[in-house]
Amino acid sequence: MSRGVNKVILLGNIGQDPQTRAMPSGKTVVNLRLATSKQWRDKQTGENKEATEWHTVVMFDRLA
């Protein structure tokens, strides 16, 4: 199996304070919830629409 690296860039708003904790190994882990939204105009009604999606983000070690 091939190992690769995926890179994702999310721009949004943090929903609450990040939760930081230490693993038994001493490494740091940070959990947070990030909201991203998209906006568009409905072609049939002409109304402005918005949809928000929530993402759970977990960062380890150096990224934490």
PDB file with SEQRES, HELIX, SHEET and CRYST1 records, atoms N, CA, C and O in Angstrom:
SEQRES   1 A   64  MET SER ARG GLY VAL ASN LYS VAL ILE LEU LEU GLY ASN          
SEQRES   2 A   64  ILE GLY GLN ASP PRO GLN THR ARG ALA MET PRO SER GLY          
SEQRES   3 A   64  LYS THR VAL VAL ASN LEU ARG LEU ALA THR SER LYS GLN          
SEQRES   4 A   64  TRP ARG ASP LYS GLN THR GLY GLU ASN LYS GLU ALA THR          
SEQRES   5 A   64  GLU TRP HIS THR VAL VAL MET PHE ASP ARG LEU ALA              
HELIX    1 AA1 ASP A   61  LEU A   63  5                                   3    
SHEET    1 AA1 3 ASN A  13  ILE A  14  0                                        
SHEET    2 AA1 3 THR A  28  ARG A  41 -1                                        
SHEET    3 AA1 3 GLN A  19  ALA A  22 -1                                        
SHEET    1 AA2 2 THR A  28  ARG A  41  0                                        
SHEET    2 AA2 2 ASN A  48  PHE A  60 -1                                        
CRYST1    1.000    1.000    1.000  90.00  90.00  90.00 P 1           1          
ATOM      1  N   MET A   1       0.842  -1.171   0.000  1.00  0.00           N  
ATOM      2  CA  MET A   1       0.000   0.000   0.000  1.00  0.00           C  
ATOM      3  C   MET A   1       0.891   1.240   0.000  1.00  0.00           C  
ATOM      4  O   MET A   1       1.877   1.307   0.734  1.00  0.00           O  
ATOM      5  N   SER A   2       0.549   2.183  -0.798  1.00  0.00           N  
ATOM      6  CA  SER A   2       1.294   3.430  -0.905  1.00  0.00           C  
ATOM      7  C   SER A   2       0.876   4.389   0.203  1.00  0.00           C  
ATOM      8  O   SER A   2      -0.307   4.502   0.523  1.00  0.00           O  
ATOM      9  N   ARG A   3       1.845   5.070   0.779  1.00  0.00           N  
ATOM     10  CA  ARG A   3       1.546   6.079   1.801  1.00  0.00           C  
ATOM     11  C   ARG A   3       1.726   7.443   1.169  1.00  0.00           C  
ATOM     12  O   ARG A   3       2.729   7.697   0.503  1.00  0.00           O  
ATOM     13  N   GLY A   4       0.767   8.312   1.373  1.00  0.00           N  
ATOM     14  CA  GLY A   4       0.844   9.643   0.811  1.00  0.00           C  
ATOM     15  C   GLY A   4       0.455  10.675   1.842  1.00  0.00           C  
ATOM     16  O   GLY A   4       0.071  10.346   2.964  1.00  0.00           O  
ATOM     17  N   VAL A   5       0.559  11.908   1.450  1.00  0.00           N  
ATOM     18  CA  VAL A   5       0.192  13.019   2.315  1.00  0.00           C  
ATOM     19  C   VAL A   5      -0.905  13.798   1.617  1.00  0.00           C  
ATOM     20  O   VAL A   5      -0.777  14.155   0.446  1.00  0.00           O  
ATOM     21  N   ASN A   6      -1.975  14.058   2.333  1.00  0.00           N  
ATOM     22  CA  ASN A   6      -3.045  14.893   1.815  1.00  0.00           C  
ATOM     23  C   ASN A   6      -2.989  16.234   2.521  1.00  0.00           C  
ATOM     24  O   ASN A   6      -2.770  16.299   3.730  1.00  0.00           O  
ATOM     25  N   LYS A   7      -3.186  17.296   1.770  1.00  0.00           N  
ATOM     26  CA  LYS A   7      -3.182  18.633   2.341  1.00  0.00           C  
ATOM     27  C   LYS A   7      -4.543  19.257   2.081  1.00  0.00           C  
ATOM     28  O   LYS A   7      -5.027  19.275   0.949  1.00  0.00           O  
ATOM     29  N   VAL A   8      -5.151  19.768   3.142  1.00  0.00           N  
ATOM     30  CA  VAL A   8      -6.458  20.397   3.042  1.00  0.00           C  
ATOM     31  C   VAL A   8      -6.368  21.777   3.669  1.00  0.00           C  
ATOM     32  O   VAL A   8      -5.780  21.942   4.737  1.00  0.00           O  
ATOM     33  N   ILE A   9      -6.946  22.759   3.013  1.00  0.00           N  
ATOM     34  CA  ILE A   9      -7.012  24.106   3.575  1.00  0.00           C  
ATOM     35  C   ILE A   9      -8.482  24.431   3.800  1.00  0.00           C  
ATOM     36  O   ILE A   9      -9.267  24.472   2.853  1.00  0.00           O  
ATOM     37  N   LEU A  10      -8.854  24.661   5.062  1.00  0.00           N  
ATOM     38  CA  LEU A  10     -10.219  25.033   5.418  1.00  0.00           C  
ATOM     39  C   LEU A  10     -10.207  26.452   5.953  1.00  0.00           C  
ATOM     40  O   LEU A  10      -9.422  26.782   6.841  1.00  0.00           O  
ATOM     41  N   LEU A  11     -11.073  27.286   5.414  1.00  0.00           N  
ATOM     42  CA  LEU A  11     -11.242  28.648   5.909  1.00  0.00           C  
ATOM     43  C   LEU A  11     -12.634  28.739   6.504  1.00  0.00           C  
ATOM     44  O   LEU A  11     -13.627  28.483   5.823  1.00  0.00           O  
ATOM     45  N   GLY A  12     -12.703  29.104   7.775  1.00  0.00           N  
ATOM     46  CA  GLY A  12     -14.007  29.157   8.417  1.00  0.00           C  
ATOM     47  C   GLY A  12     -13.908  29.779   9.790  1.00  0.00           C  
ATOM     48  O   GLY A  12     -12.970  30.516  10.095  1.00  0.00           O  
ATOM     49  N   ASN A  13     -14.891  29.470  10.610  1.00  0.00           N  
ATOM     50  CA  ASN A  13     -14.982  30.014  11.959  1.00  0.00           C  
ATOM     51  C   ASN A  13     -14.941  28.879  12.970  1.00  0.00           C  
ATOM     52  O   ASN A  13     -15.623  27.866  12.816  1.00  0.00           O  
ATOM     53  N   ILE A  14     -14.125  29.065  14.011  1.00  0.00           N  
ATOM     54  CA  ILE A  14     -14.042  28.078  15.087  1.00  0.00           C  
ATOM     55  C   ILE A  14     -15.290  28.224  15.946  1.00  0.00           C  
ATOM     56  O   ILE A  14     -15.641  29.328  16.362  1.00  0.00           O  
ATOM     57  N   GLY A  15     -15.967  27.090  16.213  1.00  0.00           N  
ATOM     58  CA  GLY A  15     -17.233  27.117  16.923  1.00  0.00           C  
ATOM     59  C   GLY A  15     -17.114  27.255  18.431  1.00  0.00           C  
ATOM     60  O   GLY A  15     -18.038  27.750  19.077  1.00  0.00           O  
ATOM     61  N   GLN A  16     -16.003  26.830  19.003  1.00  0.00           N  
ATOM     62  CA  GLN A  16     -15.784  26.938  20.449  1.00  0.00           C  
ATOM     63  C   GLN A  16     -14.287  26.891  20.702  1.00  0.00           C  
ATOM     64  O   GLN A  16     -13.503  26.643  19.786  1.00  0.00           O  
ATOM     65  N   ASP A  17     -13.897  27.128  21.939  1.00  0.00           N  
ATOM     66  CA  ASP A  17     -12.470  27.108  22.255  1.00  0.00           C  
ATOM     67  C   ASP A  17     -11.883  25.725  21.964  1.00  0.00           C  
ATOM     68  O   ASP A  17     -12.495  24.712  22.301  1.00  0.00           O  
ATOM     69  N   PRO A  18     -10.708  25.676  21.343  1.00  0.00           N  
ATOM     70  CA  PRO A  18     -10.059  24.389  21.087  1.00  0.00           C  
ATOM     71  C   PRO A  18      -9.761  23.655  22.396  1.00  0.00           C  
ATOM     72  O   PRO A  18      -9.446  24.281  23.408  1.00  0.00           O  
ATOM     73  N   GLN A  19      -9.863  22.328  22.365  1.00  0.00           N  
ATOM     74  CA  GLN A  19      -9.570  21.495  23.524  1.00  0.00           C  
ATOM     75  C   GLN A  19      -8.170  20.910  23.356  1.00  0.00           C  
ATOM     76  O   GLN A  19      -7.898  20.196  22.391  1.00  0.00           O  
ATOM     77  N   THR A  20      -7.282  21.220  24.306  1.00  0.00           N  
ATOM     78  CA  THR A  20      -5.901  20.747  24.250  1.00  0.00           C  
ATOM     79  C   THR A  20      -5.688  19.698  25.336  1.00  0.00           C  
ATOM     80  O   THR A  20      -6.128  19.865  26.473  1.00  0.00           O  
ATOM     81  N   ARG A  21      -5.004  18.612  24.965  1.00  0.00           N  
ATOM     82  CA  ARG A  21      -4.681  17.585  25.963  1.00  0.00           C  
ATOM     83  C   ARG A  21      -3.348  16.947  25.607  1.00  0.00           C  
ATOM     84  O   ARG A  21      -2.869  17.052  24.478  1.00  0.00           O  
ATOM     85  N   ALA A  22      -2.768  16.292  26.585  1.00  0.00           N  
ATOM     86  CA  ALA A  22      -1.487  15.604  26.387  1.00  0.00           C  
ATOM     87  C   ALA A  22      -1.735  14.103  26.340  1.00  0.00           C  
ATOM     88  O   ALA A  22      -2.496  13.564  27.144  1.00  0.00           O  
ATOM     89  N   MET A  23      -1.092  13.437  25.398  1.00  0.00           N  
ATOM     90  CA  MET A  23      -1.161  11.983  25.288  1.00  0.00           C  
ATOM     91  C   MET A  23      -0.221  11.381  26.339  1.00  0.00           C  
ATOM     92  O   MET A  23       0.658  12.082  26.841  1.00  0.00           O  
ATOM     93  N   PRO A  24      -0.387  10.088  26.683  1.00  0.00           N  
ATOM     94  CA  PRO A  24       0.533   9.449  27.627  1.00  0.00           C  
ATOM     95  C   PRO A  24       1.995   9.551  27.185  1.00  0.00           C  
ATOM     96  O   PRO A  24       2.903   9.547  28.016  1.00  0.00           O  
ATOM     97  N   SER A  25       2.213   9.643  25.882  1.00  0.00           N  
ATOM     98  CA  SER A  25       3.584   9.761  25.362  1.00  0.00           C  
ATOM     99  C   SER A  25       4.155  11.161  25.568  1.00  0.00           C  
ATOM    100  O   SER A  25       5.344  11.390  25.346  1.00  0.00           O  
ATOM    101  N   GLY A  26       3.297  12.105  25.996  1.00  0.00           N  
ATOM    102  CA  GLY A  26       3.746  13.481  26.194  1.00  0.00           C  
ATOM    103  C   GLY A  26       3.452  14.389  25.010  1.00  0.00           C  
ATOM    104  O   GLY A  26       3.621  15.605  25.109  1.00  0.00           O  
ATOM    105  N   LYS A  27       3.015  13.816  23.890  1.00  0.00           N  
ATOM    106  CA  LYS A  27       2.693  14.627  22.715  1.00  0.00           C  
ATOM    107  C   LYS A  27       1.348  15.327  22.913  1.00  0.00           C  
ATOM    108  O   LYS A  27       0.474  14.830  23.624  1.00  0.00           O  
ATOM    109  N   THR A  28       1.200  16.472  22.280  1.00  0.00           N  
ATOM    110  CA  THR A  28       0.000  17.291  22.416  1.00  0.00           C  
ATOM    111  C   THR A  28      -1.001  16.977  21.312  1.00  0.00           C  
ATOM    112  O   THR A  28      -0.627  16.719  20.168  1.00  0.00           O  
ATOM    113  N   VAL A  29      -2.296  17.005  21.681  1.00  0.00           N  
ATOM    114  CA  VAL A  29      -3.389  16.834  20.725  1.00  0.00           C  
ATOM    115  C   VAL A  29      -4.370  17.982  20.932  1.00  0.00           C  
ATOM    116  O   VAL A  29      -4.720  18.306  22.067  1.00  0.00           O  
ATOM    117  N   VAL A  30      -4.811  18.595  19.841  1.00  0.00           N  
ATOM    118  CA  VAL A  30      -5.806  19.667  19.908  1.00  0.00           C  
ATOM    119  C   VAL A  30      -7.005  19.265  19.058  1.00  0.00           C  
ATOM    120  O   VAL A  30      -6.852  18.869  17.902  1.00  0.00           O  
ATOM    121  N   ASN A  31      -8.204  19.368  19.641  1.00  0.00           N  
ATOM    122  CA  ASN A  31      -9.456  19.111  18.920  1.00  0.00           C  
ATOM    123  C   ASN A  31     -10.222  20.420  18.805  1.00  0.00           C  
ATOM    124  O   ASN A  31     -10.275  21.203  19.754  1.00  0.00           O  
ATOM    125  N   LEU A  32     -10.818  20.656  17.628  1.00  0.00           N  
ATOM    126  CA  LEU A  32     -11.666  21.833  17.464  1.00  0.00           C  
ATOM    127  C   LEU A  32     -12.734  21.562  16.423  1.00  0.00           C  
ATOM    128  O   LEU A  32     -12.619  20.631  15.625  1.00  0.00           O  
ATOM    129  N   ARG A  33     -13.775  22.383  16.437  1.00  0.00           N  
ATOM    130  CA  ARG A  33     -14.854  22.310  15.452  1.00  0.00           C  
ATOM    131  C   ARG A  33     -14.789  23.578  14.615  1.00  0.00           C  
ATOM    132  O   ARG A  33     -14.709  24.684  15.149  1.00  0.00           O  
ATOM    133  N   LEU A  34     -14.824  23.405  13.293  1.00  0.00           N  
ATOM    134  CA  LEU A  34     -14.696  24.519  12.359  1.00  0.00           C  
ATOM    135  C   LEU A  34     -15.912  24.538  11.441  1.00  0.00           C  
ATOM    136  O   LEU A  34     -16.270  23.518  10.852  1.00  0.00           O  
ATOM    137  N   ALA A  35     -16.544  25.704  11.323  1.00  0.00           N  
ATOM    138  CA  ALA A  35     -17.703  25.866  10.439  1.00  0.00           C  
ATOM    139  C   ALA A  35     -17.262  26.519   9.138  1.00  0.00           C  
ATOM    140  O   ALA A  35     -16.609  27.563   9.147  1.00  0.00           O  
ATOM    141  N   THR A  36     -17.623  25.897   8.017  1.00  0.00           N  
ATOM    142  CA  THR A  36     -17.401  26.504   6.707  1.00  0.00           C  
ATOM    143  C   THR A  36     -18.771  26.714   6.072  1.00  0.00           C  
ATOM    144  O   THR A  36     -19.672  25.892   6.237  1.00  0.00           O  
ATOM    145  N   SER A  37     -18.922  27.812   5.351  1.00  0.00           N  
ATOM    146  CA  SER A  37     -20.211  28.142   4.741  1.00  0.00           C  
ATOM    147  C   SER A  37     -20.044  28.422   3.264  1.00  0.00           C  
ATOM    148  O   SER A  37     -19.001  28.901   2.818  1.00  0.00           O  
ATOM    149  N   LYS A  38     -21.087  28.116   2.514  1.00  0.00           N  
ATOM    150  CA  LYS A  38     -21.111  28.507   1.107  1.00  0.00           C  
ATOM    151  C   LYS A  38     -22.414  29.256   0.853  1.00  0.00           C  
ATOM    152  O   LYS A  38     -23.440  28.975   1.472  1.00  0.00           O  
ATOM    153  N   GLN A  39     -22.355  30.203  -0.059  1.00  0.00           N  
ATOM    154  CA  GLN A  39     -23.519  31.016  -0.398  1.00  0.00           C  
ATOM    155  C   GLN A  39     -23.747  30.942  -1.897  1.00  0.00           C  
ATOM    156  O   GLN A  39     -22.798  30.863  -2.678  1.00  0.00           O  
ATOM    157  N   TRP A  40     -25.019  30.968  -2.294  1.00  0.00           N  
ATOM    158  CA  TRP A  40     -25.360  30.953  -3.713  1.00  0.00           C  
ATOM    159  C   TRP A  40     -26.748  31.549  -3.894  1.00  0.00           C  
ATOM    160  O   TRP A  40     -27.499  31.724  -2.934  1.00  0.00           O  
ATOM    161  N   ARG A  41     -27.067  31.855  -5.138  1.00  0.00           N  
ATOM    162  CA  ARG A  41     -28.391  32.366  -5.478  1.00  0.00           C  
ATOM    163  C   ARG A  41     -29.167  31.234  -6.152  1.00  0.00           C  
ATOM    164  O   ARG A  41     -28.701  30.641  -7.124  1.00  0.00           O  
ATOM    165  N   ASP A  42     -30.358  30.945  -5.621  1.00  0.00           N  
ATOM    166  CA  ASP A  42     -31.216  29.911  -6.190  1.00  0.00           C  
ATOM    167  C   ASP A  42     -31.675  30.349  -7.578  1.00  0.00           C  
ATOM    168  O   ASP A  42     -32.249  31.427  -7.731  1.00  0.00           O  
ATOM    169  N   LYS A  43     -31.427  29.525  -8.583  1.00  0.00           N  
ATOM    170  CA  LYS A  43     -31.747  29.892  -9.967  1.00  0.00           C  
ATOM    171  C   LYS A  43     -33.246  30.010 -10.210  1.00  0.00           C  
ATOM    172  O   LYS A  43     -33.672  30.808 -11.045  1.00  0.00           O  
ATOM    173  N   GLN A  44     -34.047  29.235  -9.500  1.00  0.00           N  
ATOM    174  CA  GLN A  44     -35.490  29.257  -9.727  1.00  0.00           C  
ATOM    175  C   GLN A  44     -36.180  30.403  -9.007  1.00  0.00           C  
ATOM    176  O   GLN A  44     -37.065  31.050  -9.568  1.00  0.00           O  
ATOM    177  N   THR A  45     -35.777  30.662  -7.752  1.00  0.00           N  
ATOM    178  CA  THR A  45     -36.470  31.680  -6.956  1.00  0.00           C  
ATOM    179  C   THR A  45     -35.727  33.000  -6.885  1.00  0.00           C  
ATOM    180  O   THR A  45     -36.323  34.026  -6.557  1.00  0.00           O  
ATOM    181  N   GLY A  46     -34.433  32.992  -7.187  1.00  0.00           N  
ATOM    182  CA  GLY A  46     -33.631  34.207  -7.067  1.00  0.00           C  
ATOM    183  C   GLY A  46     -33.217  34.511  -5.637  1.00  0.00           C  
ATOM    184  O   GLY A  46     -32.564  35.523  -5.380  1.00  0.00           O  
ATOM    185  N   GLU A  47     -33.593  33.638  -4.699  1.00  0.00           N  
ATOM    186  CA  GLU A  47     -33.242  33.843  -3.288  1.00  0.00           C  
ATOM    187  C   GLU A  47     -31.768  33.555  -3.044  1.00  0.00           C  
ATOM    188  O   GLU A  47     -31.170  32.691  -3.684  1.00  0.00           O  
ATOM    189  N   ASN A  48     -31.195  34.304  -2.097  1.00  0.00           N  
ATOM    190  CA  ASN A  48     -29.843  33.996  -1.633  1.00  0.00           C  
ATOM    191  C   ASN A  48     -29.946  32.847  -0.640  1.00  0.00           C  
ATOM    192  O   ASN A  48     -30.785  32.871   0.260  1.00  0.00           O  
ATOM    193  N   LYS A  49     -29.096  31.849  -0.803  1.00  0.00           N  
ATOM    194  CA  LYS A  49     -29.087  30.676   0.069  1.00  0.00           C  
ATOM    195  C   LYS A  49     -27.725  30.560   0.730  1.00  0.00           C  
ATOM    196  O   LYS A  49     -26.722  31.059   0.219  1.00  0.00           O  
ATOM    197  N   GLU A  50     -27.711  29.888   1.882  1.00  0.00           N  
ATOM    198  CA  GLU A  50     -26.451  29.634   2.582  1.00  0.00           C  
ATOM    199  C   GLU A  50     -26.531  28.268   3.246  1.00  0.00           C  
ATOM    200  O   GLU A  50     -27.570  27.894   3.791  1.00  0.00           O  
ATOM    201  N   ALA A  51     -25.436  27.528   3.198  1.00  0.00           N  
ATOM    202  CA  ALA A  51     -25.340  26.232   3.870  1.00  0.00           C  
ATOM    203  C   ALA A  51     -24.046  26.205   4.672  1.00  0.00           C  
ATOM    204  O   ALA A  51     -22.988  26.598   4.181  1.00  0.00           O  
ATOM    205  N   THR A  52     -24.145  25.738   5.907  1.00  0.00           N  
ATOM    206  CA  THR A  52     -22.979  25.637   6.785  1.00  0.00           C  
ATOM    207  C   THR A  52     -22.681  24.172   7.048  1.00  0.00           C  
ATOM    208  O   THR A  52     -23.584  23.372   7.298  1.00  0.00           O  
ATOM    209  N   GLU A  53     -21.414  23.838   6.989  1.00  0.00           N  
ATOM    210  CA  GLU A  53     -20.966  22.475   7.268  1.00  0.00           C  
ATOM    211  C   GLU A  53     -19.951  22.534   8.407  1.00  0.00           C  
ATOM    212  O   GLU A  53     -19.057  23.380   8.405  1.00  0.00           O  
ATOM    213  N   TRP A  54     -20.093  21.629   9.380  1.00  0.00           N  
ATOM    214  CA  TRP A  54     -19.186  21.576  10.527  1.00  0.00           C  
ATOM    215  C   TRP A  54     -18.161  20.470  10.334  1.00  0.00           C  
ATOM    216  O   TRP A  54     -18.496  19.360   9.919  1.00  0.00           O  
ATOM    217  N   HIS A  55     -16.902  20.787  10.642  1.00  0.00           N  
ATOM    218  CA  HIS A  55     -15.792  19.853  10.500  1.00  0.00           C  
ATOM    219  C   HIS A  55     -15.141  19.639  11.865  1.00  0.00           C  
ATOM    220  O   HIS A  55     -14.928  20.594  12.612  1.00  0.00           O  
ATOM    221  N   THR A  56     -14.829  18.399  12.181  1.00  0.00           N  
ATOM    222  CA  THR A  56     -14.044  18.087  13.373  1.00  0.00           C  
ATOM    223  C   THR A  56     -12.585  18.025  12.940  1.00  0.00           C  
ATOM    224  O   THR A  56     -12.225  17.261  12.045  1.00  0.00           O  
ATOM    225  N   VAL A  57     -11.749  18.836  13.584  1.00  0.00           N  
ATOM    226  CA  VAL A  57     -10.331  18.921  13.228  1.00  0.00           C  
ATOM    227  C   VAL A  57      -9.513  18.426  14.416  1.00  0.00           C  
ATOM    228  O   VAL A  57      -9.723  18.865  15.547  1.00  0.00           O  
ATOM    229  N   VAL A  58      -8.584  17.514  14.156  1.00  0.00           N  
ATOM    230  CA  VAL A  58      -7.693  16.989  15.194  1.00  0.00           C  
ATOM    231  C   VAL A  58      -6.266  17.242  14.734  1.00  0.00           C  
ATOM    232  O   VAL A  58      -5.875  16.843  13.637  1.00  0.00           O  
ATOM    233  N   MET A  59      -5.489  17.912  15.588  1.00  0.00           N  
ATOM    234  CA  MET A  59      -4.090  18.221  15.267  1.00  0.00           C  
ATOM    235  C   MET A  59      -3.188  17.549  16.294  1.00  0.00           C  
ATOM    236  O   MET A  59      -3.471  17.560  17.492  1.00  0.00           O  
ATOM    237  N   PHE A  60      -2.104  16.966  15.808  1.00  0.00           N  
ATOM    238  CA  PHE A  60      -1.179  16.242  16.663  1.00  0.00           C  
ATOM    239  C   PHE A  60       0.190  16.903  16.672  1.00  0.00           C  
ATOM    240  O   PHE A  60       0.608  17.532  15.700  1.00  0.00           O  
ATOM    241  N   ASP A  61       0.871  16.742  17.795  1.00  0.00           N  
ATOM    242  CA  ASP A  61       2.287  17.055  17.942  1.00  0.00           C  
ATOM    243  C   ASP A  61       2.645  18.460  17.467  1.00  0.00           C  
ATOM    244  O   ASP A  61       2.187  19.436  18.061  1.00  0.00           O  
ATOM    245  N   ARG A  62       3.444  18.589  16.421  1.00  0.00           N  
ATOM    246  CA  ARG A  62       3.915  19.911  15.980  1.00  0.00           C  
ATOM    247  C   ARG A  62       2.787  20.804  15.479  1.00  0.00           C  
ATOM    248  O   ARG A  62       2.865  22.023  15.633  1.00  0.00           O  
ATOM    249  N   LEU A  63       1.738  20.234  14.885  1.00  0.00           N  
ATOM    250  CA  LEU A  63       0.623  21.035  14.386  1.00  0.00           C  
ATOM    251  C   LEU A  63      -0.277  21.525  15.508  1.00  0.00           C  
ATOM    252  O   LEU A  63      -1.029  22.483  15.335  1.00  0.00           O  
ATOM    253  N   ALA A  64      -0.201  20.867  16.659  1.00  0.00           N  
ATOM    254  CA  ALA A  64      -1.019  21.262  17.801  1.00  0.00           C  
ATOM    255  C   ALA A  64      -0.374  22.440  18.440  1.00  0.00           C  
ATOM    256  O   ALA A  64      -0.882  22.960  19.433  1.00  0.00           O  
TER     257      ALA A  64                                                      
END                                                                             
